[in-house]
Amino acid sequence: MDSKAVLYNRHLIIAVTTLIEVLGITAYVLRLLARRFSNTALWWDDYVMGIGLVTASIPGVCYYVALKYGLGKHAEQVSGKDMEKFLICNFVFQLSWAATLPIVKISVLIFYNRLFPQKGFRAVTYGMGIFLATMLLYGLICFVLQCQPVHAFWQPQVQHHCFNQMAYYIAHGCLNLVTDVFVVLMPIPILWSLQLPTARKTGLVAVFLLAGLACAVSLRRVISLKEINEADITWSHVGPGLWSAAEAEVLVVSANIPLMGPIVQRLRAKYRTLSDYSGKDEESNIILDSSETGFSGKGARSRSTPVVTKNAAFDTYAIGRANNSKIAADTVFPDNGILVERNLEQNVNKA
């Protein structure tokens, strides 16, 4: 009969894994819903994020399966046959985790590339994208070949040679953390240069900084790796494995949040009364949507997809857009890009 500690591990694994899987899927579904609300077609960042969601879900699936083969129990309680199957699950877990992080960040870079037109910034996104693609390929090769022959990973009784796995896990995790921080901070200088009221600008920057949650989880995961004990891998892998699975899904969630502006706008339009849109309401509308920002038509079915508003007249600008277009108070404005108050100029190209 399982001890209370083993049962606790089982319940913890099921609860945390289910939660993060649901969060990841929900975030991506909301992203697609935002596309529908803004009447814009899917583009490469959406497709790449979809791939990232699939790979991010695999660690959770592996953990569900691994429960059957001893995960959460002490190694001495696990048969040799079950231990081999557990290690196979762990092998697939590692590969999917290594693939997820760069794939999701590449999706974010594609989003940046369409949102910000500055040549210098785009050059940085291309360079970072190449680095992440290289990291993806190199990481998969290293995880596959960490033991020779490869099957020695799940059959350690055969004659084999493995490099210092723990050192590599920590080094790879630290490199991943550095890229997390870099990708999160990339757009902040441009966003902060927008000529918006400080409160509005701070809110906009905060939306992008929510991706910093993934950085925090990534750091916690690296720290947790020290808990792994190879002699009792089924027991000691619970915490680090959950942090690894959470890191992948939290990255998916945080990367999708900035694209949910059309949903927020739809909710505001639905529940806000006419008095909230009186002439005294001078607040700016900030809507984020990667598929159409006024200077790039890629992925958009319409450059002027309408959404009825009762706001006072707005001059609309997208980041880096040179020209503005006035919109009458009783007509419509695009549900894409970034909308700001009348008389607020956006001149990010000069920033």
Sequence and secondary structure as in RCSB ss.txt:
>XXXX:A:sequence
MDSKAVLYNRHLIIAVTTLIEVLGITAYVLRLLARRFSNTALWWDDYVMGIGLVTASIPGVCYYVALKYGLGKHA
EQVSGKDMEKFLICNFVFQLSWAATLPIVKISVLIFYNRLFPQKGFRAVTYGMGIFLATMLLYGLICFVLQCQPV
HAFWQPQVQHHCFNQMAYYIAHGCLNLVTDVFVVLMPIPILWSLQLPTARKTGLVAVFLLAGLACAVSLRRVISL
KEINEADITWSHVGPGLWSAAEAEVLVVSANIPLMGPIVQRLRAKYRTLSDYSGKDEESNIILDSSETGFSGKGA
RSRSTPVVTKNAAFDTYAIGRANNSKIAADTVFPDNGILVERNLEQNVNKA
>XXXX:A:secstr
   HHHHHHHHHHHHHHHHHHHHHHHHHHHHHHHHHHTTB   HHHHHHHHHHHHHHHHHHHHHHHHHTTTTS G
GGS HHHHHHHHHHHHHHHHHHHHHHHHHHHHHHHHHHHH   HHHHHHHHHHHHHHHHHHHHHHHHHHTSEESG
GGGT TTSS EE  HHHHHHHHHHHHHHHHHHHHHTTHHHHHTS S HHHHHHHHHHHHTTHHHHHHHHHHHHHG
GG  GGGHHHHTHHHHHHHHHHHHHHHHHHHGGG HHHHHHHHHHH  GGGGSTT         TT  SS  TTB
S TT EEE  S  EEE  TT S  EEE TTSEEESSS B  TT    GGG 
